[in-house]
Structure formats: structure tokens, C-alpha cells
């Protein structure tokens, strides 16, 4: 699995969720919403290199990280 740089992950920030999901799928990544509007979601703790986690405000990505 490809290792994503900080710059590549930052490219997801400020995208609408729909666009970020499409970009993630294009890069072979599963998507998980880690928080929405500052409220953390209940998520499992296993680390997966094929999954990108998004923090959202409304439907805009505010943070993206692999795991």
C-alpha cells in the first residue's frame, strides 16, 4: 500500500465530503468518518494503511489521516 505524505493528506482538507470520498476511492482507500462537527465518533483502534479517516465540519473535511 502506498505511503501518503503529509502534503498528500492535506490535499483532502477543505474538500466537500463527496469529493474527498471520490479521491480516496481513486487512491484505493476506504473512508471512515472519525468526527463530525467536533464530536468524535466511536471507532475501532486497529491501524489500517488502506483507510483514511476524516474529521468533518458540516460536510467539509477539516483533517485527514491514515489509520
N, C-alpha and C positions, 0 to 999 in steps of 0.2 A: 504494500500500500504506500502511496506517495506521502511524503512528509510535507506538510504545509508550513510555509514561512509565516512569520507574524504579518508581513505585508499582504500575503495572500488571504489570510484570515480577516485582516482589516478591510479588505475589499467587499466583504459581506455586510459590514456595518453601514447603516443608513439605507439599506435596500428594503423595499417592501417585502414582507414575508414570502409572498408568492414568487417574486423574482429570486430571492435567496434560496428558496427550496429548489427552483429550477436549476440554478447554478450549482447547488450541492449535488443534485441528481446527475448533472452533466459530468461532475467530477467523481462520480461513483460513491458518494457519501449518503448515509442515512441521516435524517434530521431528527433532532429532539429539541423540544422547547424546554429550556431549563428554568426560565422565569418569564412572567408576563406582568407588565406594569409594576415592577418592583416586588412582586410576590413570587417566591421560589415555588417551583413545582416539586412534587415528590418524585424523585428519580433514583434509579439504582446506582450503585457506586462503581460498577465494573468499568474499566477503561477500555474503549474500543477505538482503534485507529481508523475505522471506517465510518465513524459517526461524528457529526458536527452538532454542537449544542448552540442554541441561540437564546439570548436574552432579548425580550421584546418590550417595546413601549408602544401601546396600541398595536399596530401591525407592522412596525418598523424594527429592524434588527439593530440593537444597541451594542451587542457584544457577540462574538463568535469564537468558539474554541473547540478543539478536537477532544474527544473523550466519549 
